[in-house]
Amino acid sequence: MKPFWKNRFLILLLLGIALVGIIVFSHSHSKAIKSYRLIIKNYKNQQEMLVNNATNSILMIEGPLGNTEVHIQQGKVWVSDSPCPDKVCIHMGKIPDNGGFIACLPNRVIIRALFP
């Protein structure tokens, strides 16, 4: 059987490692993106806007098949409706969680985020 002080040292070491892990994890998640530029292109033109946590709007982006509905709410951007047949753009997720890119190729709409 190990002496009592060795068990106590092992427990303290494991708790220290866990504490460091928690601090590193919480610090990396506290660096939230404050704002970013959003570029929306369709088959006719391109528009840019600044998105932050206070941005809330619904955009209708015209494409050759019809309108693609883009929601912007609390810094997140996603496609909620599109006339394309497979709806891949809807399932691409939300910017910035998905890496900053959504495309509806049949309707020729591309949404891209430029992070600082």
C-alpha positions in Angstrom: 0.0 0.0 0.0 1.3 3.5 -0.9 1.9 6.0 1.8 -0.9 8.5 2.5 1.1 11.5 1.2 1.6 9.9 -2.2 -2.1 9.4 -2.6 -2.7 13.0 -1.6 0.0 14.3 -4.0 -1.6 12.3 -6.9 -5.1 13.7 -6.1 -3.7 17.3 -6.0 -1.9 16.8 -9.2 -5.0 15.5 -11.0 -7.0 18.4 -9.6 -4.4 20.9 -10.8 -4.4 19.5 -14.3 -8.2 19.6 -14.4 -8.2 23.2 -13.2 -5.6 24.3 -15.8 -7.8 22.6 -18.5 -10.9 24.4 -17.3 -9.1 27.8 -17.3 -7.7 27.2 -20.8 -11.0 26.1 -22.2 -13.0 29.0 -20.7 -10.4 31.5 -21.8 -10.4 30.3 -25.4 -14.2 30.5 -25.6 -14.4 34.0 -24.0 -12.7 35.4 -27.1 -15.9 35.7 -29.0 -16.0 37.5 -32.4 -17.3 41.0 -31.8 -18.1 41.8 -35.4 -17.3 40.7 -38.9 -18.0 41.7 -42.5 -20.6 39.7 -44.4 -20.4 39.6 -48.2 -23.6 38.4 -50.1 -23.3 37.8 -53.8 -26.1 36.9 -56.2 -26.1 36.6 -60.0 -26.5 40.4 -60.4 -24.5 42.2 -57.7 -22.7 42.1 -54.3 -23.5 43.7 -51.0 -21.5 44.0 -47.8 -22.6 44.6 -44.3 -21.2 44.6 -40.8 -22.6 41.9 -38.5 -22.4 41.9 -34.7 -24.4 40.6 -31.8 -26.9 43.4 -32.1 -27.6 42.8 -35.9 -31.1 41.4 -36.5 -32.6 41.3 -40.0 -34.1 39.2 -42.7 -32.8 39.6 -46.2 -34.4 38.4 -49.4 -31.6 37.7 -52.0 -32.8 37.5 -55.5 -31.6 34.6 -57.7 -32.7 33.1 -61.0 -34.9 30.5 -59.3 -36.5 33.0 -56.9 -35.7 34.6 -53.5 -33.3 33.1 -50.9 -34.2 34.1 -47.4 -31.3 34.9 -45.2 -31.7 35.5 -41.4 -29.3 37.5 -39.3 -29.9 37.3 -35.6 -27.5 38.0 -32.7 -24.4 37.7 -34.9 -25.5 34.4 -36.6 -26.3 34.2 -40.3 -28.2 31.4 -41.9 -30.4 30.6 -44.9 -34.0 29.8 -43.8 -35.7 29.3 -47.2 -34.6 28.9 -50.8 -36.2 27.8 -54.0 -33.4 25.4 -54.8 -34.3 21.7 -55.2 -32.0 20.1 -52.6 -31.9 22.8 -49.9 -28.2 22.2 -49.2 -27.8 25.9 -48.3 -30.3 25.5 -45.5 -28.5 22.6 -44.1 -25.0 24.3 -44.2 -25.6 25.8 -40.7 -25.0 29.2 -39.3 -22.1 31.6 -39.8 -19.8 31.9 -37.9 -20.4 28.3 -36.5 -19.9 26.7 -39.8 -16.6 28.4 -40.8 -18.0 31.4 -42.6 -19.5 30.2 -45.9 -23.0 29.4 -47.2 -23.7 28.8 -50.9 -26.9 28.1 -52.8 -25.4 27.2 -56.2 -28.7 26.5 -58.1 -30.0 30.0 -57.1 -26.5 31.5 -57.5 -26.3 33.0 -54.0 -23.1 33.0 -52.0 -22.7 34.3 -48.5 -19.3 34.7 -47.0 -17.9 36.1 -43.8 -14.6 37.9 -43.4 -13.4 37.7 -39.9 -10.8 40.1 -38.4 
